[in-house]
């Protein structure tokens, strides 16, 4: 292996998760000497994507030493012989730890465009949203006309709903209406101010992707998220308000961002982590000596790594990744004329939709269904990503949720494969103990970009005044000038 | 530019060990430049575009370089996405680089889309005095690995620099199923032209 310790690095970045990969992208035109390492043999860290064989290895690692924020991983595969035949070869699957949806108004998209790496990504629409009701699967109304036509909503509730939708997209100018209730639960606010019945409270709360029950989801946290949902629809075309990158969501973004880092001269080494570091004052300024897991010691001006300490009592989530033997076509069907074929659909199971012997479902469950168009599974199958807050019985509740959902969709699909795991928040988050850590958010959280920008400023220091964050020209190669034709044959 | 829109784009990757001469070949072919002093790893080359016609039909080649990620074997899966062809390059004056090709072929097999074609290139054929890999050995490996072609090139003397690209494109375009896989599907959302849709809130 080539030697890394002869260089004085400007920055050593440890970890190729989404945040640190975006930092590498942000620094890719800075002419800084960058060493980017990851203790894993793959890109993406907590946002990685895996083949089935890689999942096996990951489960083993999580349950062995588990230095990461994952725990209690377990795997189930169908044993029914004709069903197991349907499970394809390992690399036919790309199961992602980061299926977050990205709202069309997220700054992430504009930064991927202005930094030009969007050309290496393919975005697909998050189409229909569904609520799993007592007897059926109901599509969420997609705008006013849908609500008027909806016979399941009585007129009084319709008026309340219209009033709320009009209010929420303008909530910033109507502080007097909600500020006094800012810390109250969303359910009570919707009931007292807009006379919405519980079923519509659930619908509205679903749009926030809150992992808490509507009663304990704060008004001040909800309103911006509902407004974001509504104002995102139509930005990139009719009928959808969010997108997901093909081939594994956040995992794909981090790989493309790391390549941009490499094109800019950054050195990439996988399978090497940071053991320890110490900083000393030297002639060249403050220099950090970084001890790598391959026994190399490298010198750098900056070391960027994940915080070591994690709070143990913070909110964790339970997740299931399931492969099913159906393309679930109706879920992805266009509901609005001219909208692109959706590759992702969101299914919400409000509180108390499923019951298991030991416990009732106290918080909502979300299922993100990914069609084979995402490149994550073969044709004729789908990948379901289910999430809920961790509790003593969340594993059984998620299992029950998948069963109930699959019983409500066409051609009674079978479960072929199921990965269960729990994920803890990435960092201690004192400021927002009441809300969710950005790393566990089901929609990409722009707070991550603020972190990236402040890390970027730390590394480039005074030059930050002149440099522009994430705004780059196209690399050479895109230009069409000396583009004469090579007459081959 | 209107006519350019109808030209299909082929994605061709360059891979192989560090220092084999991938970038030199790419730059000689695309820009007809060669810098004998430059032996450092490639910086700043993301990809090169080149128009090429075979049998009277024009194609736009999108030629991707490894960006140094081959040095510690850290090319990502995403590098291989949608590639129609892969050019594997070794150095005829460096036997280790030739022996390393087995692992590079394995990496292509596990990452490239089914049906993607491979082409083996022995670079630096002008270095006759330092040659440690025979032409026959390269030819044999290409055959065993099911490559669509093999040749030796010299980016320094220009010898054969067009041959790998012309021949790999000729092989790709004979596989219509491979060509159609590269076209963007109807589900793809263009995220760079957003505000054109205007309306924003639909309710």
Interface residues (C-beta under 8 A of the other chain):
Chain A: X1 X2 X43 X49 X91 X94 X104 X109 X112 X113 X118 X120 X122 X123 X124 X125 X142 X143 X144 X165 X169 X230 X231 X233 X234 X235 X236 X237 X238 X240 X243 X246 X247 X252 X255 X256 X258 X259 X260 X262 X263 X264 X265 X267 X268 X269 X270 X340 X341 X342 X343 X373 X475 X476 X477 X478 X479 X480 X482 X483 X484 X485 X486 X487 X488 X489
Chain B: X1 X4 X31 X43 X44 X45 X46 X47 X48 X49 X50 X51 X52 X53 X54 X55 X58 X67 X68 X69 X71 X72 X74 X76 X77 X78 X79 X81 X110 X162 X165 X166 X169 X170 X184 X185 X186 X187 X188 X189 X190 X191 X192 X193 X194 X195 X197 X198 X199 X200 X201 X202 X203
